[in-house]
C-alpha cells in the first residue's frame, strides 16, 4: 500500500512497504531537467547530475563510491527530459547509509572549479560515445525534427560548445533555482525502516526549502525529415508520429498498440520485416511520453540496398494494423501488457522508480490492481481511435547512414502520403 508524507522542508515522499524482501530502494526526483534549460544552459542539468558524485563537504568522490560498494549496494543517477533522478538500492540494514549519501550529495556537493572543468571533458567523451551509436543519433535527430524550436529538440547531454560556456556560478545559480524541496520528490520502496520519515527529515533538514518552479512550454509535434551522412555499414531510420503526454487517458492504449505493432517477437513489424522478408535484424516500435507531449516511434536498421523494401514493409504493417485488432487480439495484447507490468514491478527498485516517475509528472500513483483495471478497460473502439490518430498524424523522419537527399526524400514521401516538407539538411 502506498503512503504519502511531506517532510518538514516541504518535499513530498511516497513509500511502499514490500513484504518478503530484504532490499531498500530510494530515489530522489528533482524537477531540474533539459526541458527547463535556456539555450545558454543546454546540457547543464546533466552536468550537474555528474557533479553530484564528485565530492561533498563530508565525503570525497572516492569515498562516495567506496561506501556504497562496501555494502554491496548500487547508486546511480540519470537526467531525462522532465527530471533528474538520483537513486540507490541496498540491503535494508544499510538504508541509513543510502539516505545519508544521497542527502549529502544534494545538500553539500562542492562543485569545485577544477572538477567541473574535468567533468565537462568526461561529458564530451560521453557525447562522442553516443555519436558513434547511429541508433542514438537517429533518435536525437528525430526529436530535433519533431520538436523544432522547443527544449525537447535539444540533446540532454548538451553540445560541446554549450558545455564550454557553463561556469561554476551558472551551475550554482541553476541549483539554487531548481534544487529545492518544493521541486523534489522522494520515492522509497522495499523493506522500510520504522523511523524512515524521521531519518529523511534529519538528512534533508538543510535542503533549500523553495525555489523556482520550472515552466514546461507546450510542445507541438511537427512533421518533416532530416538525415546525417555517416560512413557505416547500415542505414538507420527513426520514424515518429504524434502521440500523447505521460498520464494521458490513452497512455496504456498506446503501450498496448506498440506491443502489437513492434514490441515483441510476434509483433507485426518483427514477423513481417525480419521473419518473413529477412530485411532487418533489429526492428521495433515504442511510445515516448513527456510532460506536455509524446510521440510514437518505429526504428530499424538495414543495408542500403534494402532501403525501399524496408520502408514499404513498414507501410504494409501500418496498413495492416488498422484492421488487425479483434477481441482475440485485444485480449492477448492486454495479457502481454499486464504481465509486463506485474513482472516489472516485482523489485523494490522498479516499484520505487514507477512511483517517483508518476509523481514527477503530477499523475496519481496507481496500485497494481488499478493498473490492471485501466488496461482491462481498453476497448476496441479506443484502440481503433488511437490507431487512426497515429496513421493520420504528421510524420517526422530521421535517417543516419550513407544517404543521398533524394533517397531520403523518397522514403519520407512514402510514409507521409506524398508530402513535400523541406528537409532541414537540404
C-alpha positions as CSV (number, residue, x, y, z in Angstrom):
1,X,0.0,0.0,0.0
2,X,1.3,3.4,-0.9
3,X,1.7,6.1,1.8
4,X,2.4,9.8,1.2
5,X,4.1,12.2,3.5
6,X,5.6,15.7,3.4
7,X,8.9,16.4,5.1
8,X,9.4,19.4,7.3
9,X,11.1,21.1,4.4
10,X,8.2,20.6,2.1
11,X,9.5,17.7,0.0
12,X,6.9,15.1,-1.0
13,X,7.6,11.5,0.0
14,X,5.9,8.4,-1.3
15,X,6.6,5.0,0.3
16,X,5.6,1.4,-0.4
17,X,6.4,-1.4,2.0
18,X,7.0,-4.7,0.1
19,X,6.7,-7.7,2.4
20,X,9.1,-10.5,2.0
21,X,12.1,-8.5,0.6
22,X,15.3,-7.5,2.2
23,X,16.2,-4.6,-0.1
24,X,15.7,-0.9,0.3
25,X,15.4,1.4,-2.7
26,X,15.3,5.2,-2.6
27,X,15.0,7.7,-5.5
28,X,15.3,11.5,-5.3
29,X,13.5,13.0,-8.3
30,X,14.2,16.7,-9.0
31,X,12.3,18.9,-11.4
32,X,15.5,20.1,-12.9
33,X,15.9,18.9,-16.4
34,X,16.6,19.6,-20.1
35,X,13.1,20.9,-20.6
36,X,13.8,23.8,-18.3
37,X,17.1,24.8,-19.8
38,X,17.6,28.0,-21.8
39,X,19.7,28.0,-25.0
40,X,22.7,29.1,-22.9
41,X,22.1,26.3,-20.4
42,X,21.8,23.3,-22.8
43,X,23.4,20.3,-21.0
44,X,23.6,21.9,-17.5
45,X,21.1,19.5,-15.9
46,X,23.1,16.5,-17.0
47,X,26.4,18.1,-16.0
48,X,25.1,18.8,-12.5
49,X,24.0,15.1,-12.2
50,X,27.6,14.1,-12.9
51,X,29.0,16.7,-10.4
52,X,26.8,15.4,-7.6
53,X,29.1,12.4,-7.4
54,X,32.4,14.5,-7.3
55,X,32.6,15.1,-3.6
56,X,30.8,16.9,-0.7
57,X,31.9,18.6,2.5
58,X,31.6,15.2,4.2
59,X,32.8,12.7,1.6
60,X,35.2,12.7,-1.3
61,X,34.2,11.3,-4.6
62,X,36.2,8.1,-3.9
63,X,34.5,7.7,-0.5
64,X,31.1,8.0,-2.0
65,X,31.9,5.2,-4.4
66,X,33.6,3.1,-1.8
67,X,30.9,3.4,0.8
68,X,28.1,2.1,-1.4
69,X,30.4,-0.6,-2.9
70,X,31.5,-1.8,0.6
71,X,27.9,-2.8,1.4
72,X,27.2,-4.3,-2.0
73,X,24.8,-1.6,-3.0
74,X,24.2,0.3,-6.2
75,X,23.9,4.0,-6.6
76,X,23.5,5.9,-9.8
77,X,21.6,8.8,-11.5
78,X,20.1,9.8,-14.8
79,X,18.9,13.0,-16.5
80,X,15.7,12.9,-18.5
81,X,13.7,15.5,-20.4
82,X,11.4,16.1,-17.4
83,X,13.5,15.3,-14.3
84,X,16.9,14.4,-12.9
85,X,16.9,11.3,-10.6
86,X,19.4,10.0,-8.1
87,X,18.8,6.6,-6.7
88,X,20.3,3.8,-4.5
89,X,19.5,0.2,-3.7
90,X,21.0,-1.6,-0.7
91,X,20.1,-4.2,1.8
92,X,17.5,-2.8,4.2
93,X,20.1,-2.8,7.1
94,X,22.1,-0.2,5.1
95,X,19.1,2.1,4.5
96,X,20.6,4.9,6.7
97,X,23.8,4.9,4.6
98,X,21.8,5.3,1.3
99,X,19.8,8.1,2.8
100,X,22.8,9.9,4.2
101,X,24.8,9.6,0.9
102,X,22.0,10.9,-1.3
103,X,21.0,13.7,1.0
104,X,24.6,14.8,1.4
105,X,25.2,14.9,-2.3
106,X,22.1,17.1,-2.9
107,X,22.8,19.4,0.0
108,X,26.6,19.6,0.4
109,X,28.2,18.9,-3.0
110,X,31.3,21.1,-3.5
111,X,31.2,21.8,-7.3
112,X,34.9,22.7,-7.4
113,X,36.0,24.5,-10.5
114,X,38.8,22.0,-11.3
115,X,36.3,19.2,-11.0
116,X,33.8,21.0,-13.3
117,X,36.5,21.5,-15.9
118,X,37.4,17.8,-15.8
119,X,33.8,16.6,-15.8
120,X,33.0,18.7,-18.9
121,X,35.7,16.7,-20.7
122,X,34.1,13.5,-19.4
123,X,30.7,14.5,-20.8
124,X,32.3,15.4,-24.1
125,X,33.5,11.8,-24.2
126,X,30.0,10.6,-23.4
127,X,28.7,12.8,-26.3
128,X,31.3,11.3,-28.6
129,X,30.3,7.8,-27.5
130,X,26.7,8.4,-28.4
131,X,27.7,10.0,-31.7
132,X,29.4,6.6,-32.5
133,X,26.0,4.9,-32.0
134,X,23.8,5.6,-35.1
135,X,20.7,4.4,-33.3
136,X,21.2,7.1,-30.6
137,X,22.0,9.7,-33.3
138,X,18.8,8.8,-35.2
139,X,16.7,9.2,-32.0
140,X,18.2,12.6,-31.2
141,X,17.7,13.7,-34.8
142,X,14.1,12.6,-34.7
143,X,13.4,14.8,-31.7
144,X,15.1,17.8,-33.3
145,X,12.7,17.4,-36.3
146,X,9.6,16.6,-34.3
147,X,10.0,19.4,-31.7
148,X,11.9,22.0,-33.5
149,X,12.4,25.3,-31.6
150,X,11.4,23.6,-28.3
151,X,13.7,22.3,-25.5
152,X,12.6,18.8,-26.3
153,X,14.6,19.1,-29.5
154,X,17.9,19.7,-27.7
155,X,20.1,16.8,-26.5
156,X,20.1,16.1,-22.8
157,X,23.9,15.8,-22.9
158,X,24.2,19.2,-24.5
159,X,26.7,20.2,-27.1
160,X,30.5,20.6,-26.7
161,X,30.1,24.3,-27.4
162,X,27.3,24.8,-24.9
163,X,29.2,22.9,-22.2
164,X,32.2,25.2,-22.7
165,X,30.0,28.2,-21.8
166,X,29.0,26.8,-18.4
167,X,30.7,28.2,-15.3
168,X,30.7,27.3,-11.6
169,X,28.5,30.3,-11.0
170,X,26.0,29.4,-13.6
171,X,25.8,25.9,-12.2
172,X,25.3,27.2,-8.6
173,X,22.6,29.6,-9.9
174,X,20.8,26.8,-11.6
175,X,20.9,24.6,-8.5
176,X,19.6,27.4,-6.3
177,X,16.7,27.9,-8.7
178,X,15.6,24.3,-9.1
179,X,17.3,22.0,-6.5
180,X,14.8,22.8,-3.8
181,X,12.4,20.9,-1.5
182,X,9.3,22.0,-3.3
183,X,10.8,20.8,-6.6
184,X,11.8,17.4,-5.2
185,X,10.0,14.1,-4.7
186,X,11.4,11.2,-2.7
187,X,10.2,7.7,-3.5
188,X,11.1,4.7,-1.3
189,X,10.2,1.1,-1.7
190,X,11.1,-2.3,-0.2
191,X,11.8,-3.2,3.5
192,X,11.4,0.2,5.1
193,X,12.8,1.2,8.5
194,X,10.2,2.1,11.1
195,X,11.7,5.6,11.5
196,X,12.0,6.3,7.8
197,X,10.4,9.8,7.9
198,X,12.5,10.8,10.9
199,X,15.6,9.8,9.0
200,X,14.6,11.7,5.9
201,X,13.7,14.8,7.9
202,X,17.1,14.7,9.6
203,X,19.0,14.1,6.4
204,X,17.3,16.7,4.3
205,X,16.9,19.4,7.1
206,X,19.4,21.7,5.3
207,X,17.9,21.2,1.8
208,X,16.8,24.5,0.2
209,X,13.1,24.9,1.1
210,X,11.8,26.7,-2.1
211,X,12.9,27.9,-5.4
212,X,11.6,28.5,-8.9
213,X,9.0,26.2,-10.4
214,X,10.1,25.2,-13.9
215,X,7.7,26.0,-16.7
216,X,7.4,23.5,-19.5
217,X,6.4,25.2,-22.7
218,X,3.7,23.5,-24.8
219,X,5.2,21.3,-27.4
220,X,3.8,20.9,-30.9
221,X,4.7,17.8,-32.8
222,X,5.8,18.6,-36.3
223,X,6.3,16.7,-39.5
224,X,9.4,16.8,-41.6
225,X,12.7,15.0,-42.2
226,X,16.4,15.3,-41.7
227,X,19.4,13.0,-42.2
228,X,23.0,12.7,-41.3
229,X,25.6,11.1,-43.5
230,X,27.8,8.5,-41.8
231,X,30.2,6.0,-43.4
232,X,28.7,3.0,-41.7
233,X,27.5,-0.5,-42.9
234,X,23.8,0.0,-42.3
235,X,21.3,2.8,-42.7
236,X,19.2,3.7,-39.7
237,X,15.7,5.0,-39.8
238,X,13.7,6.5,-36.9
239,X,10.1,7.3,-37.8
240,X,7.9,9.4,-35.5
241,X,4.1,10.0,-35.2
242,X,2.3,12.3,-32.8
243,X,1.4,10.6,-29.5
244,X,0.2,11.6,-26.1
245,X,1.7,13.0,-22.9
246,X,2.5,11.0,-19.8
247,X,-0.6,10.3,-17.8
248,X,-3.0,10.9,-20.7
249,X,-6.2,8.8,-20.7
250,X,-4.8,6.9,-23.7
251,X,-1.4,6.1,-22.1
252,X,-2.0,2.4,-21.7
253,X,-3.7,2.1,-25.1
254,X,-0.6,3.4,-26.9
255,X,1.6,1.0,-25.0
256,X,-0.7,-1.8,-26.0
257,X,-0.7,-0.8,-29.7
258,X,3.1,-0.6,-29.6
259,X,3.3,-4.2,-28.3
260,X,1.2,-5.5,-31.1
261,X,2.9,-3.4,-33.8
262,X,6.6,-3.8,-32.8
263,X,7.1,-4.6,-29.1
264,X,7.5,-8.4,-29.2
265,X,8.9,-11.1,-31.4
266,X,5.4,-11.9,-32.5
267,X,4.6,-8.4,-33.5
268,X,3.6,-7.2,-37.0
269,X,6.9,-5.5,-37.7
270,X,9.1,-8.3,-36.4
271,X,7.2,-11.0,-38.2
272,X,6.9,-9.2,-41.5
273,X,10.2,-7.2,-41.8
274,X,12.5,-9.7,-40.1
275,X,11.0,-13.2,-40.1
276,X,9.1,-13.1,-43.4
277,X,11.2,-10.9,-45.6
278,X,14.6,-11.0,-43.9
279,X,15.2,-7.3,-44.4
280,X,16.5,-6.3,-40.9
281,X,17.9,-7.7,-37.7
282,X,16.6,-5.1,-35.3
283,X,13.1,-3.5,-35.7
284,X,10.7,-2.3,-33.0
285,X,8.2,0.4,-32.0
286,X,7.9,2.3,-28.8
287,X,5.9,5.3,-27.4
288,X,7.7,8.1,-25.6
289,X,5.8,10.2,-23.1
290,X,6.8,13.7,-21.8
291,X,5.1,16.3,-19.6
292,X,3.5,18.2,-22.4
293,X,3.8,16.0,-25.4
294,X,4.5,12.5,-26.7
295,X,5.3,10.6,-29.8
296,X,5.3,7.1,-31.2
297,X,8.4,5.7,-32.8
298,X,9.4,3.0,-35.2
299,X,13.1,2.2,-35.5
300,X,15.1,-0.2,-37.7
301,X,18.5,-0.6,-39.4
302,X,19.3,-2.3,-42.7
303,X,21.8,-2.5,-45.5
304,X,21.4,0.3,-48.1
305,X,20.1,-2.0,-50.9
306,X,17.1,-2.9,-48.7
307,X,16.0,0.7,-48.1
308,X,12.9,1.0,-50.2
309,X,11.8,-2.6,-49.4
310,X,12.1,-1.9,-45.7
311,X,10.1,1.3,-45.9
312,X,7.4,-0.4,-48.0
313,X,7.3,-3.3,-45.5
314,X,6.7,-0.8,-42.6
315,X,4.0,0.9,-44.6
316,X,2.4,-2.5,-45.1
317,X,2.5,-3.2,-41.3
318,X,0.9,0.2,-40.5
319,X,-1.8,-0.5,-43.0
320,X,-2.4,-4.0,-41.6
321,X,-2.5,-2.5,-38.1
322,X,-5.7,-0.7,-39.0
323,X,-7.7,-3.9,-39.4
324,X,-5.6,-6.2,-37.2
325,X,-7.4,-5.9,-33.9
326,X,-10.4,-8.0,-32.9
327,X,-11.4,-9.2,-29.4
328,X,-9.0,-12.1,-29.5
329,X,-6.0,-9.9,-30.4
330,X,-7.1,-7.3,-27.9
331,X,-7.3,-9.8,-25.1
332,X,-3.9,-11.3,-25.9
333,X,-2.4,-7.8,-26.0
334,X,-3.9,-6.9,-22.7
335,X,-2.4,-10.1,-21.2
336,X,1.0,-9.2,-22.5
337,X,0.9,-5.7,-21.2
338,X,-0.4,-6.7,-17.7
339,X,2.3,-9.4,-17.5
340,X,5.0,-6.9,-18.4
341,X,3.8,-4.5,-15.7
342,X,3.4,-7.1,-12.9
343,X,6.8,-8.8,-13.7
344,X,8.5,-5.4,-14.0
345,X,7.3,-4.1,-10.6
346,X,8.3,-7.1,-8.5
347,X,11.6,-5.5,-7.4
348,X,11.9,-2.7,-4.9
349,X,13.9,-0.5,-7.4
350,X,11.3,-0.8,-10.1
351,X,8.5,0.0,-7.7
352,X,10.4,3.0,-6.4
353,X,11.0,4.2,-10.0
354,X,7.4,3.8,-11.0
355,X,6.1,5.8,-8.0
356,X,8.7,8.6,-8.4
357,X,8.1,8.9,-12.2
358,X,4.3,9.3,-11.8
359,X,4.6,12.0,-9.1
360,X,7.2,13.9,-11.1
361,X,4.6,14.1,-13.9
362,X,1.8,15.1,-11.4
363,X,0.0,11.9,-12.1
364,X,-1.8,9.9,-9.4
365,X,0.1,6.8,-8.3
366,X,-1.8,3.6,-9.1
367,X,-1.8,0.3,-7.3
368,X,-1.1,-2.8,-9.4
369,X,-4.8,-3.6,-9.3
370,X,-5.7,-0.1,-10.6
371,X,-3.2,-0.5,-13.4
372,X,-4.7,-3.8,-14.3
373,X,-8.2,-2.3,-14.3
374,X,-7.0,0.6,-16.5
375,X,-5.6,-1.9,-19.1
376,X,-8.7,-4.1,-18.9
377,X,-10.9,-1.1,-19.6
378,X,-9.3,-0.5,-23.0
379,X,-11.9,-1.2,-25.7
380,X,-11.7,-2.0,-29.4
381,X,-13.0,1.5,-30.2
382,X,-10.3,3.0,-28.0
383,X,-7.6,1.0,-29.9
384,X,-9.1,1.9,-33.3
385,X,-9.3,5.6,-32.4
386,X,-5.7,5.7,-31.3
387,X,-4.5,3.8,-34.4
388,X,-6.4,6.3,-36.6
389,X,-4.7,9.1,-34.7
390,X,-1.3,7.6,-35.4
391,X,-2.0,6.9,-39.0
392,X,-3.4,10.4,-39.6
393,X,-0.5,12.1,-37.8
394,X,2.1,14.2,-39.5
395,X,5.3,12.1,-39.9
396,X,8.7,13.0,-38.6
397,X,11.6,11.1,-40.1
398,X,15.3,10.9,-39.2
399,X,17.9,8.8,-41.0
400,X,21.6,8.1,-40.5
401,X,23.9,6.3,-42.9
402,X,25.3,6.5,-46.4
403,X,22.4,8.6,-47.7
404,X,21.5,10.9,-50.6
405,X,19.0,13.7,-50.2
406,X,16.7,12.4,-53.0
407,X,16.6,8.9,-51.5
408,X,15.7,10.2,-48.0
409,X,13.0,12.4,-49.5
410,X,11.6,9.4,-51.4
411,X,11.4,7.5,-48.1
412,X,9.7,10.4,-46.4
413,X,7.1,10.8,-49.1
414,X,6.3,7.1,-48.9
415,X,5.4,7.5,-45.2
416,X,3.8,10.8,-45.4
417,X,1.5,10.2,-48.4
418,X,3.4,12.4,-50.8
419,X,4.0,15.4,-48.5
420,X,6.9,17.6,-49.7
421,X,8.2,19.1,-46.5
422,X,11.6,20.5,-46.8
423,X,14.5,18.7,-45.2
424,X,16.4,20.6,-42.6
425,X,19.5,19.1,-44.3
426,X,18.7,20.4,-47.7
